[in-house]
Amino acid sequence: MNPWLLGAVVLMAGGLGPALWIGARGDPVNRLVGLELGSAVTVLILLLLSQAAGQSSYLIVPLVLVLASFAGTLVFTRLLGPRP
Amino acid sequence: MRNVVVDVLLAAGLLVTVASAVGALVMRTVYNRMHFLTPVTSLAGPLLGLALAIENGWA
């Protein structure tokens, strides 16, 4: 197991686990924070998996996830706000 | 030497991410939790990116 794969496993357990826990409990705003944390950690995991696999073309996946999660966070924030 | 630098950067990025995630889990209010998102994006991301850049070279 190379260090990149080990790092991805560490992030899945120590980073994505708490993010999923936060995202699954509490009120909707707390869950949104969990979703944001999960998105950021997932981007890092995908970067490390791409390096572990030795395929630089896989980097398009975390790149697209960054853009999608940014827009998704804005949409969820808007939907959770008070209705006019 | 280069491997040592890459390993240190990788370990630092992992440590920051895991510590931030656990910190966000421990906090109780939304605003306190949101504070712990910042190190993941502004510190751990660049650390891991730098490790990847050094490992793969600039060419």
Backbone of each chain as nested JSON, in Angstrom:
{
  "chains": [
    {"id": "A", "residues": [
      {"number": 1, "name": "MET", "atoms": {"N": [0.851, -1.197, 0.0], "CA": [0.0, 0.0, 0.0], "C": [0.886, 1.246, 0.0]}},
      {"number": 2, "name": "ASN", "atoms": {"N": [0.73, 2.066, -1.034], "CA": [1.559, 3.269, -1.09], "C": [0.98, 4.349, -0.176]}},
      {"number": 3, "name": "PRO", "atoms": {"N": [1.785, 5.374, 0.158], "CA": [1.314, 6.382, 1.127], "C": [0.096, 7.157, 0.657]}},
      {"number": 4, "name": "TRP", "atoms": {"N": [-0.091, 7.295, -0.64], "CA": [-1.261, 8.033, -1.133], "C": [-2.551, 7.268, -0.86]}},
      {"number": 5, "name": "LEU", "atoms": {"N": [-2.489, 5.963, -1.087], "CA": [-3.661, 5.137, -0.797], "C": [-3.941, 5.091, 0.696]}},
      {"number": 6, "name": "LEU", "atoms": {"N": [-2.879, 5.015, 1.481], "CA": [-3.037, 5.031, 2.936], "C": [-3.66, 6.348, 3.393]}},
      {"number": 7, "name": "GLY", "atoms": {"N": [-3.208, 7.438, 2.787], "CA": [-3.782, 8.741, 3.135], "C": [-5.252, 8.821, 2.781]}},
      {"number": 8, "name": "ALA", "atoms": {"N": [-5.632, 8.251, 1.64], "CA": [-7.045, 8.256, 1.249], "C": [-7.881, 7.463, 2.245]}},
      {"number": 9, "name": "VAL", "atoms": {"N": [-7.347, 6.336, 2.702], "CA": [-8.086, 5.526, 3.683], "C": [-8.228, 6.286, 5.007]}},
      {"number": 10, "name": "VAL", "atoms": {"N": [-7.14, 6.967, 5.407], "CA": [-7.195, 7.753, 6.649], "C": [-8.255, 8.849, 6.54]}},
      {"number": 11, "name": "LEU", "atoms": {"N": [-8.308, 9.512, 5.394], "CA": [-9.307, 10.572, 5.219], "C": [-10.719, 10.017, 5.177]}},
      {"number": 12, "name": "MET", "atoms": {"N": [-10.887, 8.831, 4.596], "CA": [-12.222, 8.234, 4.575], "C": [-12.701, 7.945, 5.988]}},
      {"number": 13, "name": "ALA", "atoms": {"N": [-11.808, 7.438, 6.826], "CA": [-12.22, 7.081, 8.187], "C": [-12.277, 8.307, 9.093]}},
      {"number": 14, "name": "GLY", "atoms": {"N": [-11.239, 9.111, 9.091], "CA": [-11.15, 10.206, 10.051], "C": [-11.747, 11.51, 9.582]}},
      {"number": 15, "name": "GLY", "atoms": {"N": [-11.959, 11.663, 8.285], "CA": [-12.515, 12.911, 7.773], "C": [-13.943, 12.763, 7.286]}},
      {"number": 16, "name": "LEU", "atoms": {"N": [-14.151, 11.735, 6.479], "CA": [-15.484, 11.548, 5.906], "C": [-16.462, 10.979, 6.932]}},
      {"number": 17, "name": "GLY", "atoms": {"N": [-15.947, 10.184, 7.874], "CA": [-16.814, 9.618, 8.906], "C": [-17.499, 10.693, 9.742]}},
      {"number": 18, "name": "PRO", "atoms": {"N": [-16.733, 11.603, 10.373], "CA": [-17.386, 12.689, 11.109], "C": [-18.288, 13.556, 10.242]}},
      {"number": 19, "name": "ALA", "atoms": {"N": [-17.904, 13.779, 8.982], "CA": [-18.74, 14.599, 8.1], "C": [-20.088, 13.924, 7.856]}},
      {"number": 20, "name": "LEU", "atoms": {"N": [-20.074, 12.623, 7.64], "CA": [-21.329, 11.902, 7.445], "C": [-22.172, 11.917, 8.716]}},
      {"number": 21, "name": "TRP", "atoms": {"N": [-21.502, 11.816, 9.85], "CA": [-22.219, 11.834, 11.13], "C": [-22.91, 13.18, 11.327]}},
      {"number": 22, "name": "ILE", "atoms": {"N": [-22.183, 14.266, 11.075], "CA": [-22.775, 15.602, 11.212], "C": [-23.908, 15.774, 10.197]}},
      {"number": 23, "name": "GLY", "atoms": {"N": [-23.697, 15.261, 8.985], "CA": [-24.694, 15.438, 7.944], "C": [-25.947, 14.602, 8.123]}},
      {"number": 24, "name": "ALA", "atoms": {"N": [-25.896, 13.648, 9.033], "CA": [-27.039, 12.759, 9.217], "C": [-27.842, 13.079, 10.466]}},
      {"number": 25, "name": "ARG", "atoms": {"N": [-27.377, 14.034, 11.263], "CA": [-28.062, 14.313, 12.53], "C": [-28.3, 15.812, 12.68]}},
      {"number": 26, "name": "GLY", "atoms": {"N": [-29.276, 16.135, 13.505], "CA": [-29.505, 17.529, 13.835], "C": [-30.431, 18.237, 12.871]}},
      {"number": 27, "name": "ASP", "atoms": {"N": [-30.463, 19.552, 12.994], "CA": [-31.357, 20.344, 12.149], "C": [-30.731, 20.537, 10.761]}},
      {"number": 28, "name": "PRO", "atoms": {"N": [-31.511, 21.04, 9.802], "CA": [-31.011, 21.132, 8.421], "C": [-29.749, 21.974, 8.258]}},
      {"number": 29, "name": "VAL", "atoms": {"N": [-29.593, 23.026, 9.054], "CA": [-28.395, 23.853, 8.912], "C": [-27.149, 23.084, 9.344]}},
      {"number": 30, "name": "ASN", "atoms": {"N": [-27.271, 22.325, 10.432], "CA": [-26.161, 21.473, 10.852], "C": [-25.822, 20.442, 9.782]}},
      {"number": 31, "name": "ARG", "atoms": {"N": [-26.835, 19.903, 9.159], "CA": [-26.593, 18.907, 8.103], "C": [-25.908, 19.543, 6.903]}},
      {"number": 32, "name": "LEU", "atoms": {"N": [-26.249, 20.801, 6.631], "CA": [-25.58, 21.488, 5.528], "C": [-24.091, 21.657, 5.817]}},
      {"number": 33, "name": "VAL", "atoms": {"N": [-23.758, 21.951, 7.073], "CA": [-22.345, 22.049, 7.446], "C": [-21.651, 20.698, 7.23]}},
      {"number": 34, "name": "GLY", "atoms": {"N": [-22.35, 19.614, 7.594], "CA": [-21.792, 18.289, 7.352], "C": [-21.593, 18.012, 5.879]}},
      {"number": 35, "name": "LEU", "atoms": {"N": [-22.526, 18.492, 5.064], "CA": [-22.402, 18.308, 3.612], "C": [-21.2, 19.075, 3.067]}},
      {"number": 36, "name": "GLU", "atoms": {"N": [-21.003, 20.288, 3.546], "CA": [-19.85, 21.076, 3.101], "C": [-18.542, 20.403, 3.488]}},
      {"number": 37, "name": "LEU", "atoms": {"N": [-18.483, 19.938, 4.745], "CA": [-17.27, 19.25, 5.191], "C": [-17.042, 17.978, 4.381]}},
      {"number": 38, "name": "GLY", "atoms": {"N": [-18.101, 17.242, 4.139], "CA": [-17.973, 16.022, 3.353], "C": [-17.509, 16.289, 1.934]}},
      {"number": 39, "name": "SER", "atoms": {"N": [-17.996, 17.371, 1.328], "CA": [-17.561, 17.714, -0.03], "C": [-16.077, 18.045, -0.064]}},
      {"number": 40, "name": "ALA", "atoms": {"N": [-15.633, 18.852, 0.892], "CA": [-14.221, 19.249, 0.908], "C": [-13.312, 18.04, 1.127]}},
      {"number": 41, "name": "VAL", "atoms": {"N": [-13.713, 17.166, 2.043], "CA": [-12.885, 15.981, 2.315], "C": [-12.902, 15.028, 1.129]}},
      {"number": 42, "name": "THR", "atoms": {"N": [-14.049, 14.902, 0.465], "CA": [-14.134, 14.005, -0.687], "C": [-13.226, 14.465, -1.827]}},
      {"number": 43, "name": "VAL", "atoms": {"N": [-13.128, 15.773, -2.013], "CA": [-12.217, 16.289, -3.038], "C": [-10.781, 15.852, -2.736]}},
      {"number": 44, "name": "LEU", "atoms": {"N": [-10.385, 15.979, -1.471], "CA": [-9.018, 15.584, -1.094], "C": [-8.82, 14.074, -1.273]}},
      {"number": 45, "name": "ILE", "atoms": {"N": [-9.842, 13.289, -0.912], "CA": [-9.742, 11.832, -1.08], "C": [-9.559, 11.477, -2.555]}},
      {"number": 46, "name": "LEU", "atoms": {"N": [-10.331, 12.117, -3.417], "CA": [-10.239, 11.808, -4.849], "C": [-8.885, 12.222, -5.42]}},
      {"number": 47, "name": "LEU", "atoms": {"N": [-8.322, 13.332, -4.909], "CA": [-6.973, 13.724, -5.335], "C": [-5.961, 12.635, -4.986]}},
      {"number": 48, "name": "LEU", "atoms": {"N": [-6.047, 12.141, -3.757], "CA": [-5.096, 11.12, -3.322], "C": [-5.321, 9.802, -4.071]}},
      {"number": 49, "name": "LEU", "atoms": {"N": [-6.572, 9.454, -4.345], "CA": [-6.834, 8.218, -5.094], "C": [-6.302, 8.318, -6.521]}},
      {"number": 50, "name": "SER", "atoms": {"N": [-6.417, 9.509, -7.104], "CA": [-5.883, 9.696, -8.455], "C": [-4.375, 9.484, -8.479]}},
      {"number": 51, "name": "GLN", "atoms": {"N": [-3.704, 10.022, -7.462], "CA": [-2.248, 9.839, -7.387], "C": [-1.901, 8.382, -7.102]}},
      {"number": 52, "name": "ALA", "atoms": {"N": [-2.691, 7.743, -6.24], "CA": [-2.419, 6.343, -5.91], "C": [-2.578, 5.448, -7.127]}},
      {"number": 53, "name": "ALA", "atoms": {"N": [-3.553, 5.772, -7.978], "CA": [-3.776, 4.97, -9.181], "C": [-2.792, 5.31, -10.289]}},
      {"number": 54, "name": "GLY", "atoms": {"N": [-2.105, 6.448, -10.166], "CA": [-1.159, 6.846, -11.202], "C": [-1.817, 7.331, -12.472]}},
      {"number": 55, "name": "GLN", "atoms": {"N": [-3.065, 7.754, -12.366], "CA": [-3.802, 8.208, -13.549], "C": [-4.15, 9.688, -13.375]}},
      {"number": 56, "name": "SER", "atoms": {"N": [-3.422, 10.549, -14.024], "CA": [-3.681, 11.985, -13.858], "C": [-4.998, 12.401, -14.501]}},
      {"number": 57, "name": "SER", "atoms": {"N": [-5.504, 11.596, -15.438], "CA": [-6.776, 11.953, -16.066], "C": [-7.935, 11.846, -15.085]}},
      {"number": 58, "name": "TYR", "atoms": {"N": [-7.755, 11.086, -14.005], "CA": [-8.816, 10.985, -12.994], "C": [-9.021, 12.302, -12.255]}},
      {"number": 59, "name": "LEU", "atoms": {"N": [-8.097, 13.242, -12.395], "CA": [-8.199, 14.505, -11.66], "C": [-9.405, 15.335, -12.093]}},
      {"number": 60, "name": "ILE", "atoms": {"N": [-10.001, 14.985, -13.216], "CA": [-11.178, 15.732, -13.657], "C": [-12.338, 15.527, -12.683]}},
      {"number": 61, "name": "VAL", "atoms": {"N": [-12.354, 14.386, -11.997], "CA": [-13.466, 14.097, -11.072], "C": [-13.466, 15.059, -9.88]}},
      {"number": 62, "name": "PRO", "atoms": {"N": [-12.352, 15.199, -9.118], "CA": [-12.38, 16.198, -8.039], "C": [-12.546, 17.624, -8.548]}},
      {"number": 63, "name": "LEU", "atoms": {"N": [-12.044, 17.904, -9.747], "CA": [-12.221, 19.256, -10.291], "C": [-13.699, 19.574, -10.503]}},
      {"number": 64, "name": "VAL", "atoms": {"N": [-14.425, 18.634, -11.077], "CA": [-15.862, 18.845, -11.293], "C": [-16.605, 18.874, -9.965]}},
      {"number": 65, "name": "LEU", "atoms": {"N": [-16.162, 18.048, -9.018], "CA": [-16.829, 18.017, -7.708], "C": [-16.698, 19.356, -6.996]}},
      {"number": 66, "name": "VAL", "atoms": {"N": [-15.557, 20.005, -7.127], "CA": [-15.377, 21.326, -6.511], "C": [-16.423, 22.298, -7.04]}},
      {"number": 67, "name": "LEU", "atoms": {"N": [-16.577, 22.332, -8.34], "CA": [-17.538, 23.266, -8.939], "C": [-18.973, 22.897, -8.554]}},
      {"number": 68, "name": "ALA", "atoms": {"N": [-19.285, 21.597, -8.586], "CA": [-20.654, 21.174, -8.273], "C": [-20.986, 21.419, -6.811]}},
      {"number": 69, "name": "SER", "atoms": {"N": [-20.026, 21.153, -5.914], "CA": [-20.314, 21.338, -4.491], "C": [-20.433, 22.812, -4.138]}},
      {"number": 70, "name": "PHE", "atoms": {"N": [-19.67, 23.656, -4.826], "CA": [-19.798, 25.099, -4.593], "C": [-21.206, 25.58, -4.962]}},
      {"number": 71, "name": "ALA", "atoms": {"N": [-21.651, 25.197, -6.143], "CA": [-22.998, 25.6, -6.56], "C": [-24.054, 24.94, -5.678]}},
      {"number": 72, "name": "GLY", "atoms": {"N": [-23.852, 23.686, -5.302], "CA": [-24.816, 23.0, -4.465], "C": [-24.963, 23.63, -3.102]}},
      {"number": 73, "name": "THR", "atoms": {"N": [-23.845, 24.063, -2.53], "CA": [-23.906, 24.728, -1.228], "C": [-24.713, 26.015, -1.314]}},
      {"number": 74, "name": "LEU", "atoms": {"N": [-24.511, 26.769, -2.381], "CA": [-25.28, 28.006, -2.55], "C": [-26.767, 27.716, -2.691]}},
      {"number": 75, "name": "VAL", "atoms": {"N": [-27.098, 26.685, -3.442], "CA": [-28.513, 26.341, -3.647], "C": [-29.161, 25.908, -2.336]}},
      {"number": 76, "name": "PHE", "atoms": {"N": [-28.48, 25.022, -1.589], "CA": [-29.047, 24.561, -0.318], "C": [-29.164, 25.705, 0.676]}},
      {"number": 77, "name": "THR", "atoms": {"N": [-28.184, 26.598, 0.692], "CA": [-28.268, 27.752, 1.593], "C": [-29.469, 28.619, 1.247]}},
      {"number": 78, "name": "ARG", "atoms": {"N": [-29.689, 28.811, -0.035], "CA": [-30.852, 29.603, -0.465], "C": [-32.153, 28.915, -0.079]}},
      {"number": 79, "name": "LEU", "atoms": {"N": [-32.22, 27.6, -0.242], "CA": [-33.447, 26.874, 0.06], "C": [-33.732, 26.822, 1.557]}},
      {"number": 80, "name": "LEU", "atoms": {"N": [-32.668, 26.876, 2.373], "CA": [-32.868, 26.818, 3.824], "C": [-33.201, 28.175, 4.415]}},
      {"number": 81, "name": "GLY", "atoms": {"N": [-33.081, 29.231, 3.634], "CA": [-33.363, 30.569, 4.136], "C": [-34.861, 30.797, 4.301]}},
      {"number": 82, "name": "PRO", "atoms": {"N": [-35.224, 31.878, 4.981], "CA": [-36.655, 32.184, 5.164], "C": [-37.319, 32.538, 3.839]}},
      {"number": 83, "name": "ARG", "atoms": {"N": [-38.541, 32.08, 3.683], "CA": [-39.256, 32.36, 2.441], "C": [-39.796, 33.787, 2.464]}},
      {"number": 84, "name": "PRO", "atoms": {"N": [-39.701, 34.486, 1.337], "CA": [-40.188, 35.874, 1.299], "C": [-41.716, 35.932, 1.337]}}
    ]},
    {"id": "B", "residues": [
      {"number": 1, "name": "MET", "atoms": {"N": [15.528, 13.06, -0.064], "CA": [15.131, 14.346, 0.517], "C": [13.737, 14.747, 0.038]}},
      {"number": 2, "name": "ARG", "atoms": {"N": [13.507, 14.565, -1.28], "CA": [12.214, 14.95, -1.814], "C": [11.088, 14.085, -1.239]}},
      {"number": 3, "name": "ASN", "atoms": {"N": [11.407, 12.799, -1.032], "CA": [10.392, 11.915, -0.462], "C": [10.026, 12.313, 0.957]}},
      {"number": 4, "name": "VAL", "atoms": {"N": [11.042, 12.778, 1.701], "CA": [10.775, 13.2, 3.08], "C": [9.844, 14.407, 3.084]}},
      {"number": 5, "name": "VAL", "atoms": {"N": [10.135, 15.378, 2.21], "CA": [9.288, 16.577, 2.132], "C": [7.86, 16.2, 1.753]}},
      {"number": 6, "name": "VAL", "atoms": {"N": [7.73, 15.308, 0.764], "CA": [6.386, 14.886, 0.332], "C": [5.649, 14.188, 1.468]}},
      {"number": 7, "name": "ASP", "atoms": {"N": [6.357, 13.31, 2.179], "CA": [5.703, 12.599, 3.283], "C": [5.275, 13.551, 4.392]}},
      {"number": 8, "name": "VAL", "atoms": {"N": [6.13, 14.534, 4.695], "CA": [5.777, 15.499, 5.748], "C": [4.559, 16.323, 5.336]}},
      {"number": 9, "name": "LEU", "atoms": {"N": [4.55, 16.783, 4.094], "CA": [3.393, 17.564, 3.623], "C": [2.124, 16.729, 3.619]}},
      {"number": 10, "name": "LEU", "atoms": {"N": [2.234, 15.48, 3.182], "CA": [1.07, 14.588, 3.167], "C": [0.552, 14.345, 4.583]}},
      {"number": 11, "name": "ALA", "atoms": {"N": [1.47, 14.065, 5.505], "CA": [1.061, 13.816, 6.892], "C": [0.433, 15.062, 7.504]}},
      {"number": 12, "name": "ALA", "atoms": {"N": [0.99, 16.224, 7.219], "CA": [0.427, 17.464, 7.77], "C": [-0.973, 17.707, 7.219]}},
      {"number": 13, "name": "GLY", "atoms": {"N": [-1.164, 17.488, 5.928], "CA": [-2.487, 17.663, 5.341], "C": [-3.5, 16.702, 5.942]}},
      {"number": 14, "name": "LEU", "atoms": {"N": [-3.091, 15.458, 6.13], "CA": [-4.005, 14.478, 6.731], "C": [-4.342, 14.858, 8.158]}},
      {"number": 15, "name": "LEU", "atoms": {"N": [-3.328, 15.302, 8.907], "CA": [-3.541, 15.662, 10.311], "C": [-4.508, 16.837, 10.44]}},
      {"number": 16, "name": "VAL", "atoms": {"N": [-4.308, 17.836, 9.615], "CA": [-5.193, 19.009, 9.667], "C": [-6.626, 18.609, 9.337]}},
      {"number": 17, "name": "THR", "atoms": {"N": [-6.781, 17.776, 8.304], "CA": [-8.136, 17.374, 7.9], "C": [-8.835, 16.571, 8.992]}},
      {"number": 18, "name": "VAL", "atoms": {"N": [-8.148, 15.587, 9.522], "CA": [-8.774, 14.743, 10.544], "C": [-9.062, 15.554, 11.806]}},
      {"number": 19, "name": "ALA", "atoms": {"N": [-8.119, 16.407, 12.202], "CA": [-8.348, 17.227, 13.399], "C": [-9.527, 18.175, 13.203]}},
      {"number": 20, "name": "SER", "atoms": {"N": [-9.652, 18.749, 12.021], "CA": [-10.774, 19.654, 11.76], "C": [-12.099, 18.9, 11.773]}},
      {"number": 21, "name": "ALA", "atoms": {"N": [-12.114, 17.717, 11.176], "CA": [-13.353, 16.942, 11.15], "C": [-13.772, 16.539, 12.554]}},
      {"number": 22, "name": "VAL", "atoms": {"N": [-12.821, 16.101, 13.355], "CA": [-13.157, 15.729, 14.734], "C": [-13.582, 16.967, 15.529]}},
      {"number": 23, "name": "GLY", "atoms": {"N": [-12.912, 18.079, 15.297], "CA": [-13.293, 19.317, 15.973], "C": [-14.702, 19.747, 15.612]}},
      {"number": 24, "name": "ALA", "atoms": {"N": [-15.048, 19.627, 14.342], "CA": [-16.41, 19.976, 13.924], "C": [-17.43, 19.037, 14.554]}},
      {"number": 25, "name": "LEU", "atoms": {"N": [-17.032, 17.791, 14.732], "CA": [-17.944, 16.824, 15.355], "C": [-18.165, 17.14, 16.825]}},
      {"number": 26, "name": "VAL", "atoms": {"N": [-17.139, 17.616, 17.495], "CA": [-17.236, 17.876, 18.933], "C": [-18.046, 19.136, 19.22]}},
      {"number": 27, "name": "MET", "atoms": {"N": [-17.921, 20.135, 18.358], "CA": [-18.629, 21.393, 18.598], "C": [-20.137, 21.19, 18.553]}},
      {"number": 28, "name": "ARG", "atoms": {"N": [-20.865, 22.076, 19.214], "CA": [-22.316, 21.895, 19.339], "C": [-23.125, 22.887, 18.515]}},
      {"number": 29, "name": "THR", "atoms": {"N": [-22.615, 24.1, 18.34], "CA": [-23.41, 25.081, 17.596], "C": [-22.956, 25.141, 16.139]}},
      {"number": 30, "name": "VAL", "atoms": {"N": [-23.835, 25.639, 15.285], "CA": [-23.545, 25.675, 13.849], "C": [-22.336, 26.557, 13.546]}},
      {"number": 31, "name": "TYR", "atoms": {"N": [-22.288, 27.715, 14.161], "CA": [-21.205, 28.651, 13.841], "C": [-19.858, 28.113, 14.306]}},
      {"number": 32, "name": "ASN", "atoms": {"N": [-19.842, 27.449, 15.467], "CA": [-18.583, 26.833, 15.9], "C": [-18.167, 25.729, 14.939]}},
      {"number": 33, "name": "ARG", "atoms": {"N": [-19.12, 24.981, 14.436], "CA": [-18.789, 23.915, 13.488], "C": [-18.254, 24.496, 12.18]}},
      {"number": 34, "name": "MET", "atoms": {"N": [-18.861, 25.599, 11.736], "CA": [-18.422, 26.189, 10.465], "C": [-16.977, 26.678, 10.532]}},
      {"number": 35, "name": "HIS", "atoms": {"N": [-16.533, 27.068, 11.738], "CA": [-15.14, 27.492, 11.867], "C": [-14.171, 26.386, 11.459]}},
      {"number": 36, "name": "PHE", "atoms": {"N": [-14.555, 25.144, 11.709], "CA": [-13.639, 24.036, 11.449], "C": [-13.624, 23.616, 9.985]}},
      {"number": 37, "name": "LEU", "atoms": {"N": [-14.459, 24.216, 9.163], "CA": [-14.371, 23.948, 7.726], "C": [-13.199, 24.692, 7.092]}},
      {"number": 38, "name": "THR", "atoms": {"N": [-12.846, 25.815, 7.68], "CA": [-11.815, 26.659, 7.074], "C": [-10.448, 25.976, 6.949]}},
      {"number": 39, "name": "PRO", "atoms": {"N": [-9.933, 25.317, 8.006], "CA": [-8.607, 24.684, 7.833], "C": [-8.574, 23.61, 6.753]}},
      {"number": 40, "name": "VAL", "atoms": {"N": [-9.701, 22.931, 6.539], "CA": [-9.712, 21.88, 5.518], "C": [-9.469, 22.479, 4.133]}},
      {"number": 41, "name": "THR", "atoms": {"N": [-10.158, 23.594, 3.852], "CA": [-10.055, 24.168, 2.507], "C": [-8.84, 25.07, 2.339]}},
      {"number": 42, "name": "SER", "atoms": {"N": [-8.464, 25.785, 3.387], "CA": [-7.399, 26.777, 3.225], "C": [-6.03, 26.289, 3.661]}},
      {"number": 43, "name": "LEU", "atoms": {"N": [-5.957, 25.173, 4.376], "CA": [-4.657, 24.682, 4.847], "C": [-4.372, 23.259, 4.353]}},
      {"number": 44, "name": "ALA", "atoms": {"N": [-5.317, 22.346, 4.596], "CA": [-5.075, 20.953, 4.21], "C": [-5.047, 20.791, 2.694]}},
      {"number": 45, "name": "GLY", "atoms": {"N": [-5.933, 21.495, 2.0], "CA": [-5.949, 21.405, 0.536], "C": [-4.634, 21.84, -0.094]}},
      {"number": 46, "name": "PRO", "atoms": {"N": [-4.137, 23.037, 0.238], "CA": [-2.834, 23.435, -0.297], "C": [-1.685, 22.53, 0.133]}},
      {"number": 47, "name": "LEU", "atoms": {"N": [-1.722, 22.013, 1.358], "CA": [-0.648, 21.11, 1.799], "C": [-0.622, 19.845, 0.942]}},
      {"number": 48, "name": "LEU", "atoms": {"N": [-1.796, 19.245, 0.747], "CA": [-1.848, 18.034, -0.076], "C": [-1.542, 18.351, -1.541]}},
      {"number": 49, "name": "GLY", "atoms": {"N": [-2.008, 19.487, -2.015], "CA": [-1.691, 19.872, -3.386], "C": [-0.218, 20.092, -3.601]}},
      {"number": 50, "name": "LEU", "atoms": {"N": [0.44, 20.697, -2.609], "CA": [1.887, 20.894, -2.702], "C": [2.625, 19.559, -2.689]}},
      {"number": 51, "name": "ALA", "atoms": {"N": [2.157, 18.633, -1.842], "CA": [2.767, 17.307, -1.829], "C": [2.633, 16.623, -3.187]}},
      {"number": 52, "name": "LEU", "atoms": {"N": [1.466, 16.738, -3.796], "CA": [1.254, 16.141, -5.12], "C": [2.126, 16.821, -6.172]}},
      {"number": 53, "name": "ALA", "atoms": {"N": [2.241, 18.158, -6.092], "CA": [3.045, 18.875, -7.074], "C": [4.515, 18.513, -6.974]}},
      {"number": 54, "name": "ILE", "atoms": {"N": [5.01, 18.409, -5.754], "CA": [6.432, 18.056, -5.581], "C": [6.674, 16.617, -6.032]}},
      {"number": 55, "name": "GLU", "atoms": {"N": [5.742, 15.73, -5.712], "CA": [5.897, 14.324, -6.1], "C": [5.931, 14.157, -7.622]}},
      {"number": 56, "name": "ASN", "atoms": {"N": [5.081, 14.895, -8.321], "CA": [4.972, 14.713, -9.765], "C": [5.903, 15.606, -10.56]}},
      {"number": 57, "name": "GLY", "atoms": {"N": [6.51, 16.596, -9.917], "CA": [7.416, 17.496, -10.64], "C": [6.652, 18.602, -11.332]}},
      {"number": 58, "name": "TRP", "atoms": {"N": [7.378, 19.564, -11.826], "CA": [6.764, 20.747, -12.41], "C": [6.653, 20.653, -13.937]}},
      {"number": 59, "name": "ALA", "atoms": {"N": [7.328, 19.707, -14.545], "CA": [7.347, 19.637, -16.003], "C": [6.062, 19.039, -16.553]}}
    ]}
  ]
}
